[in-house]
Amino acid sequence: MPRPTTAQLLTGTLIVVATTVALLAVSGSSEAFEVAVLVMFAVALGTLSTLLMASAAAQRRSPAGAGASDGPPGDRADTGAPVYPQPEYAHRT
């Protein structure tokens, strides 16, 4: 599993803090055990969201499959790499 990026870690941290504040405000808990349970739930939610974001990003970066082509035949070069159109200015001298 790839390591989460800084943005993903910060998003997970924000989710933990926001969830903790919201749960404590809504529940009105004042006992230490109840607060600890709510904080642990928020930490689990933040960790889960960070892992899901990291795995989704890894799936977007990984190739679709060996030899698989989404387009019509001849869409790829002999090397298997996708063929991209060249910009107009690339042919200027």
FENRAHU-V637300 format. One line per field, one symbol per residue. burial: 1 if it has 9 or more other C-alpha atoms within 8 Angstrom, else 0. Layout:
burial: ???
//
This chain:
burial: 000100011011111110110011000000000110011001101110111011100100000000000000001110000000000000000
//
